[in-house]
Amino acid sequence: MSHVTYRIVEHDGGWAYKVGDTFSETFASHDAARAAAVAASREQRVADQTAWIEFENTDGEWVTERADGHDRPDTEVQG
C-alpha cells in the first residue's frame, strides 16, 4: 500500500496543502487549508471502481493505464 502525506504550507499569500510538488488552491487561513486537506485525504482512501485512466506524465506524454479502485493509499495530514 502506498502512503500519501498532505502538508499544510504557506503559499501565494495564504495557506495551501501540498502533496509531493503539487499545491492545492490557496486558502485564507491555516484552518481552512487543513480542513480541505483532511477532506481530500479521506476521499482518496475511499474505494472506487476499477477503471482505465489517462494522464500526462512529466515528459508530456499521455499514458493510459488500469487503476485498481480498491488499491487505495494510506493518507495523513501534517501541519
C-alpha positions, 0 to 999 in steps of 0.5 A: 500500500502506498502512503500519501502525506498532505502538508499544510504550507504557506503559499501565494499569500495564504495557506495551501496543502501540498502533496509531493510538488503539487499545491492545492488552491490557496486558502485564507487561513491555516484552518481552512487549508487543513480542513480541505486537506483532511477532506481530500485525504479521506476521499482518496482512501475511499474505494472506487471502481476499477477503471482505465485512466489517462494522464500526462506524465512529466515528459508530456506524454499521455499514458493510459493505464488500469487503476485498481479502485480498491488499491487505495493509499494510506493518507495523513495530514501534517501541519 
